[in-house]
Amino acid sequence: MKASFKVVAVALALFVSFSTLVSAASVNIADLKVDTTKVTSSKELVKQSDLIVYGRFDSPLKDYPTSHMVNEKKLVNYVQSFHARMALKGNTGALVRVLTTGVEPLPLPTDPLNKIYSGPIAEGEYVCFLKKVPGTNLYTLIGVWQGLYPVINQKTMALEEFGFSEFGDLTVQELYQKIKSY
């Protein structure tokens, strides 16, 4: 009886794995559109987040050129690995795949396109407020830059013009407590 249970368990695990691969393969990442809608408050940022995680982006990424252009520049979707160290909201494994959109060739730092399209995120530690991309195993940053808080010297930093100041200058644990209070 134990042997047949193991066979059924293995078969079920293989089926789930295969189903996940098939559904992921049916989505063309180049066709996905990152929602750039801004949120109006820190409470709304928390409410809209399916996942809030502290961790680290690394540099290996995959790019998926789209068929869209903006100001004579090509829109490109990127998928980057985020290594989650702590979930502040939601449940996740150690690796989260994050979808962002950027433009190529890269615009100058003063170009307004940088406010709309983040492109890939630089290596480093962050707290990310993420929303699941329907039909995929990917997540996007809510409100593009609004959902990204670098952690420098063990404190969060609210990005000028984008981040919510009440989420800045906190330890990850203090931010976790603030999020729980919402």
Buried (B, 14 or more C-beta within 10 A) or exposed (E): EEEEEEEEEEEEEEEEEEEEEEEBEEBEBBEBEBBBEEBEEBBBBBEBBBBBBBBBBEEEBEBBEBEBEEEEBBBBBBBBBBEBEEBBBBEBEEEBBBBBBBBEEEBEEEBEBBEBBBBBBEEEBBBBBBBBBEEBEBBBBBBBBBBBBBBEEEBBBBEEEBBBEEBBEBEBEEBBEBBEEE
